[in-house]
Amino acid sequence: MLAGVALLLGVASSPALARKSDDATPKKEALYPNATRAEPKLDLTSPKDQKSLNDGLDAVNEGDKAKAEQLLQPIIDGSKSKYAQALALQGMASLHYNDGDIKGAISTLQRSLALGVMPNDTYFQLMYMLAQFQLADEQYQPALDTVAKWRAEGKKETADSYALEGNAYYRLNKYPEAIAAITKAKSLTDKPQPTWDQILMASYSESGQDDKAAQLATSQLNSNPGDPNALNNAVAVLMQAHKYPEAIQMLEKARAAGTLTKDTQYVNLAKLYLIAGQESSDPTPNALKAQQVLEDGIGKGIVKPDAETYVLLGQAAEIGNNIDKAIGYYNKAIPLASDGEAALRAGRLLLSENKYSQAKGLVQQALDKGVKHKGTAYMLLAESERGLKNKPAAIAAMKNAAKDPETAAKARDWLKKTGAE
């Protein structure tokens, strides 16, 4: 449900030389006007350092790593200006991030911030960026600690910062805190991110508030009826809340509108019908609808007519008590399947119809191709042989069933009763 955090580390450029306090320079509006941190005095006085820093930061922004490192590392190692060092470290953090080295970016940013010489706007922007990096690096509690410090010292509240908190709390399985944080984030903007609702839905679900999760999922889908992700999220949440009729209704509405375009969506709808059918007194109508959905998907070229699809169709027909049709679907699956499960299903149904010879052939084929429960297959083979009055072959098959721990007790009991043990 939850997408990763996409981050961009921008770098400061064109740092100004420290000026005398009586210089008249236009001031930008402060981003953190209520910050408790006192603005430090800038100590960049060397024109040489300023030029190297400007060129190095420009190289970072242009993606020239070699040039950036050549210009910035000497400033970090030897400049007398802590301000120049801090900005150079910020540039190096950007290089680490661009290389996919988030841990390196984090440690370098921390070094930059620890110098404590940046103006408030730069300082707090980098602190918030550090929290983003920590979240991306799965350092969830450190990310929460950094945001708490950023908010306490910077005296600023933003929707994004609460969303970051909500994400971190969710990853730490602290669902009430995640719900509170995301709710706060949504209250601070009229343009909440879709991922926020995904975190909120997941937190509701994980904390047992399925009704709230379903309500939010439905609301999100109603706001974005053509969004396949919103549909999938809503269906997943409704299924988790065991609201199968509502999930079916959503998918059927999308199918009627022509927006059901994925193989998995048709398969999920068919499975929902089967679940709903099994929970009703008469599963036949829902089982028939499951078949119709899959056949419709195959006809439209959306659902792949592969072994798994035909097995699901066979299960639907079987649940609907249409044995002949179920056998037909399983037979379609057999040549497409990589194992013998479809053949075993068909053989079991043929055995229930007393078609012993056909059942024997398919069960043996299943065993030759490989099945998960060999003991069960050998028991079915034994019953087929018994139906064909071939007692020695039935005993031989049952002895093989007795080797499987799953069927050993039943097989030995059978053998004992027939006097073969």
C-alpha positions in Angstrom: 0.0 0.0 0.0 2.7 2.4 0.9 5.0 4.0 -1.5 8.6 4.9 -0.8 9.7 8.5 -0.1 11.1 10.4 -3.1 13.7 13.0 -2.0 15.7 15.7 -3.7 18.6 17.3 -1.9 19.1 20.8 -3.2 22.2 22.8 -2.3 22.7 26.4 -1.4 24.6 28.4 -3.9 26.2 31.8 -4.2 27.0 32.2 -0.5 27.6 35.8 0.5 30.7 37.1 2.2 30.1 38.2 5.8 29.2 41.9 5.8 29.4 44.6 8.3 26.2 45.1 10.4 25.6 48.6 9.0 25.4 47.4 5.3 22.0 48.0 3.9 20.9 44.8 2.2 17.4 43.8 1.2 16.1 41.0 3.5 14.0 38.0 2.4 11.0 37.1 4.5 12.2 34.6 7.1 10.9 31.0 6.7 11.3 30.4 10.5 10.4 33.8 12.0 9.5 32.4 15.4 12.5 30.1 15.8 14.1 29.8 19.3 17.6 29.5 17.8 19.6 32.7 17.6 20.9 33.6 14.2 24.7 33.0 14.1 27.1 35.4 12.6 28.5 34.4 9.3 32.3 34.0 9.2 32.9 33.6 5.5 35.4 36.4 4.7 37.7 34.8 2.2 36.9 35.7 -1.5 38.9 32.6 -2.5 36.8 30.3 -0.3 33.7 31.9 -1.6 34.7 31.3 -5.2 35.6 27.7 -4.6 32.4 27.1 -2.7 30.3 28.7 -5.4 32.0 26.7 -8.1 31.7 23.5 -6.1 28.1 23.9 -5.3 27.4 24.7 -9.0 29.2 21.5 -9.9 26.9 19.6 -7.5 23.8 21.0 -9.1 25.2 20.3 -12.6 26.0 16.6 -11.6 29.8 17.0 -12.0 30.8 14.9 -9.1 34.6 14.9 -9.7 34.8 18.7 -9.9 32.5 19.1 -6.9 34.6 16.9 -4.7 37.8 18.5 -5.9 36.5 21.9 -4.9 34.5 21.1 -1.8 36.7 18.6 0.1 39.6 21.1 0.6 37.1 23.6 2.1 35.8 20.9 4.5 39.3 19.9 5.5 41.0 23.3 5.7 38.8 26.4 5.6 38.9 28.7 8.5 35.2 29.5 7.9 32.8 27.1 9.6 30.0 28.5 7.5 32.0 27.5 4.3 32.6 24.1 5.8 28.9 23.6 6.6 27.8 24.6 3.0 30.5 22.3 1.5 29.3 19.4 3.7 25.8 20.1 2.5 27.0 19.8 -1.1 28.9 16.6 -0.3 25.7 15.2 1.3 23.9 15.8 -2.0 26.6 13.9 -3.8 26.2 10.9 -1.5 22.4 11.0 -2.0 22.8 11.1 -5.8 25.0 8.0 -5.6 22.3 6.2 -3.6 24.4 6.4 -0.4 21.7 7.6 2.0 23.7 6.6 5.1 26.6 8.8 3.8 24.2 11.6 3.1 22.8 11.4 6.6 26.1 11.4 8.4 27.4 14.3 6.2 24.3 16.3 6.9 24.7 15.7 10.6 28.2 17.0 10.4 27.0 20.1 8.6 24.3 20.8 11.2 26.6 20.1 14.1 28.8 23.1 13.1 25.8 25.3 14.1 26.8 28.2 11.9 24.1 28.3 9.2 21.4 30.9 9.1 18.1 29.7 10.5 16.3 29.2 7.2 19.1 26.9 5.8 19.7 25.2 9.2 16.0 24.2 9.7 15.6 23.2 6.0 18.5 20.9 6.3 17.3 19.5 9.6 13.9 18.6 8.0 15.8 17.1 5.1 17.8 15.0 7.5 14.4 13.6 8.9 13.4 12.7 5.3 16.7 10.9 4.8 16.3 9.0 8.0 12.8 7.9 7.1 14.1 6.7 3.7 16.9 4.8 5.4 14.3 3.1 7.7 15.6 5.0 10.7 12.1 5.6 11.9 12.7 6.7 15.6 15.6 9.0 14.6 13.4 10.5 12.0 10.7 11.2 14.6 13.2 12.7 17.0 14.6 14.9 14.2 11.1 16.2 13.3 10.3 16.8 17.0 13.5 18.9 17.4 12.8 20.7 14.1 9.3 21.6 15.2 10.3 22.6 18.8 13.2 24.8 17.8 11.9 26.1 14.4 8.4 26.7 15.7 6.8 25.6 12.5 4.1 23.2 11.6 3.5 21.8 8.2 1.2 19.1 6.7 4.2 17.3 5.2 6.0 17.1 8.6 3.0 15.5 10.2 2.7 13.1 7.3 6.3 12.2 7.7 5.6 11.4 11.4 2.6 9.4 10.4 4.6 7.3 8.0 7.3 6.7 10.7 4.8 5.8 13.4 3.1 3.3 11.0 6.4 1.6 10.2 7.0 1.3 14.0 3.5 -0.3 14.3 2.3 2.6 16.5 -1.0 2.9 14.7 -2.9 5.3 17.1 0.0 7.8 16.8 0.1 7.3 13.0 -3.6 8.0 12.8 -3.3 11.1 14.9 -0.4 12.4 12.8 -2.0 11.8 9.4 -5.3 13.3 10.6 -3.3 16.4 11.7 -1.5 16.6 8.3 -4.8 16.5 6.5 -6.2 19.3 8.6 -3.4 21.6 7.6 -3.9 21.5 3.8 -6.6 21.4 1.2 -4.4 19.2 -1.0 -3.5 16.1 0.9 -1.3 13.5 -0.8 -3.0 10.2 -1.8 -0.3 8.3 0.1 -1.5 9.9 3.3 -4.8 8.1 3.1 -3.0 4.9 2.3 -1.2 5.1 5.6 -4.4 6.1 7.4 -6.3 3.2 5.9 -3.5 0.7 6.7 -3.3 2.1 10.3 -7.1 1.8 10.7 -7.0 -1.8 9.4 -4.0 -2.8 11.6 -5.6 -1.4 14.7 -8.8 -3.3 14.1 -10.9 -0.3 12.9 -12.0 -2.0 9.8 -15.2 0.1 9.4 -13.2 3.3 9.4 -10.8 1.9 6.9 -13.6 0.8 4.6 -15.3 4.2 5.0 -12.1 6.0 4.0 -11.4 3.6 1.1 -14.9 4.1 -0.3 -14.6 7.9 0.1 -11.3 7.9 -1.7 -12.7 5.8 -4.6 -15.7 8.1 -4.9 -13.4 11.0 -5.2 -11.3 9.3 -7.9 -13.6 6.8 -9.6 -11.2 6.2 -12.5 -8.1 5.6 -10.3 -7.2 1.9 -10.4 -5.0 2.3 -7.3 -8.0 3.7 -5.4 -10.1 0.8 -6.6 -7.6 -1.8 -5.6 -7.0 -0.2 -2.2 -10.7 0.1 -1.5 -11.4 -3.6 -2.5 -8.4 -4.8 -0.4 -9.7 -2.9 2.7 -13.3 -4.1 2.2 -12.1 -7.7 1.9 -10.0 -7.4 5.1 -13.2 -6.0 6.8 -15.1 -9.1 5.4 -17.4 -6.7 3.6 -17.6 -8.9 0.5 -20.9 -7.7 -1.0 -19.5 -4.1 -0.9 -16.3 -5.2 -2.6 -18.2 -7.1 -5.2 -20.4 -4.1 -5.9 -17.3 -1.9 -6.4 -15.7 -4.2 -8.8 -18.9 -4.8 -10.7 -19.4 -1.1 -11.1 -15.9 -0.8 -12.5 -16.5 -3.7 -14.8 -19.7 -2.1 -16.1 -17.9 1.1 -16.7 -15.1 -0.6 -18.6 -12.4 0.4 -16.0 -11.7 -3.1 -14.9 -8.6 -3.7 -17.0 -6.3 -6.0 -15.0 -6.3 -9.8 -14.9 -6.0 -9.7 -11.1 -9.1 -7.6 -10.8 -11.2 -10.2 -12.6 -9.7 -13.0 -10.7 -10.3 -11.2 -7.4 -13.9 -10.5 -8.3 -14.4 -14.2 -9.1 -12.8 -15.2 -5.8 -15.1 -12.8 -4.0 -18.1 -14.4 -5.5 -16.9 -17.8 -4.4 -16.3 -16.6 -0.9 -19.7 -15.0 -0.7 -21.2 -18.2 -2.1 -19.6 -20.4 0.5 -20.9 -18.2 3.2 -24.5 -18.5 1.9 -27.0 -21.3 2.2 -26.9 -21.8 -1.6 -23.5 -21.2 -3.2 -24.7 -22.0 -6.7 -25.8 -18.5 -7.9 -22.5 -16.9 -6.8 -20.4 -19.8 -8.2 -22.1 -19.2 -11.6 -21.3 -15.5 -11.4 -17.7 -16.3 -10.7 -17.6 -18.4 -13.8 -19.3 -15.7 -15.9 -16.8 -13.1 -14.6 -13.8 -15.2 -15.6 -15.3 -16.2 -19.0 -16.0 -12.5 -19.6 -12.4 -11.6 -18.8 -11.1 -14.3 -21.1 -13.4 -13.2 -23.9 -12.1 -9.6 -23.6 -8.5 -10.7 -23.7 -7.9 -9.4 -20.1 -7.8 -12.7 -18.2 -5.2 -15.2 -19.4 -6.6 -18.6 -20.3 -3.9 -20.4 -18.4 -3.9 -23.4 -16.0 -4.6 -21.3 -12.9 -7.6 -19.6 -14.5 -9.1 -23.0 -15.7 -8.5 -24.5 -12.2 -10.4 -21.5 -10.7 -13.2 -22.0 -13.2 -13.3 -25.7 -12.3 -13.5 -24.9 -8.6 -16.4 -22.5 -9.3 -18.3 -25.1 -11.3 -17.6 -27.7 -8.6 -18.9 -25.4 -5.9 -21.9 -24.8 -8.0 -22.4 -28.6 -8.2 -21.9 -28.7 -11.9 -19.5 -31.7 -11.9 -19.4 -32.3 -15.7 -18.5 -28.6 -16.3 -15.9 -28.7 -13.5 -14.2 -31.8 -15.1 -14.2 -30.0 -18.4 -12.4 -26.9 -17.0 -9.9 -29.1 -15.2 -9.2 -31.0 -18.4 -8.5 -27.7 -20.1 -6.0 -26.9 -17.4 -4.1 -30.2 -17.5 -2.0 -29.6 -20.7 -1.2 -26.1 -19.6 -0.2 -27.0 -16.0 3.3 -27.5 -14.8 2.2 -30.0 -12.1 -0.5 -32.7 -11.7 -2.9 -30.8 -9.5 -5.5 -30.1 -12.2 -5.4 -33.8 -13.3 -5.8 -34.9 -9.6 -8.9 -32.6 -9.2 -10.4 -34.1 -12.4 -9.6 -37.6 -11.3 -11.2 -37.1 -7.9 -14.4 -35.9 -9.5 -14.5 -38.8 -12.0 -14.0 -41.2 -9.1 -17.1 -39.6 -7.4 -19.0 -40.4 -10.6 -17.8 -44.0 -10.4 -15.8 -43.5 -13.7 -13.0 -45.7 -12.4 -11.0 -46.2 -15.5 -10.9 -42.5 -16.4 -10.2 -41.6 -12.8 -7.3 -44.0 -12.6 -5.7 -42.6 -15.8 -5.9 -39.0 -14.5 -4.7 -39.8 -11.0 -1.7 -41.7 -12.3 -1.0 -38.8 -14.7 -1.1 -36.4 -11.7 1.4 -38.6 -9.8 3.7 -38.7 -12.8 3.6 -35.0 -13.2 3.9 -34.2 -9.4 1.4 -33.3 -6.7 1.7 -31.6 -3.3 -0.1 -34.4 -1.4 1.1 -37.7 -2.8 -0.5 -39.8 -0.1 -4.0 -38.4 -1.1 -3.3 -39.1 -4.7 -2.3 -42.7 -4.0 -5.4 -43.2 -1.9 -7.5 -42.0 -4.9 -5.6 -44.3 -7.1 -6.3 -47.2 -4.7 -10.0 -46.4 -4.8 -9.9 -46.3 -8.6 -8.2 -49.7 -8.7 -10.7 -51.2 -6.2 -13.5 -49.9 -8.4 -11.9 -51.7 -11.3 -11.8 -54.9 -9.1 -8.0 -54.9 -9.2 -7.2 -55.7 -5.6 -3.5 -56.2 -5.9 -3.0 -52.9 -7.6 -5.3 -51.2 -5.0 -3.2 -52.7 -2.2 0.0 -51.5 -3.9 -1.3 -48.0 -4.2 -2.5 -47.9 -0.6 0.9 -49.1 0.6 2.4 -46.1 -1.1 -0.2 -43.9 0.6 0.9 -45.4 3.9 4.4 -44.0 3.4 3.0 -40.4 3.5 2.6 -39.1 7.1 -0.5 -37.2 6.0 -2.3 -40.4 5.0 -0.4 -43.1 6.9 -3.1 -43.7 9.5 -6.0 -44.0 7.1 -4.0 -46.1 4.6 -2.9 -48.6 7.3 -6.4 -48.8 8.6 -7.6 -49.7 5.1 -4.9 -52.2 4.6 -5.6 -53.8 8.0 -9.3 -54.1 7.1 -8.5 -55.8 3.8 -6.0 -58.1 5.5 -3.1 -56.8 3.4 -1.0 -55.6 6.3 
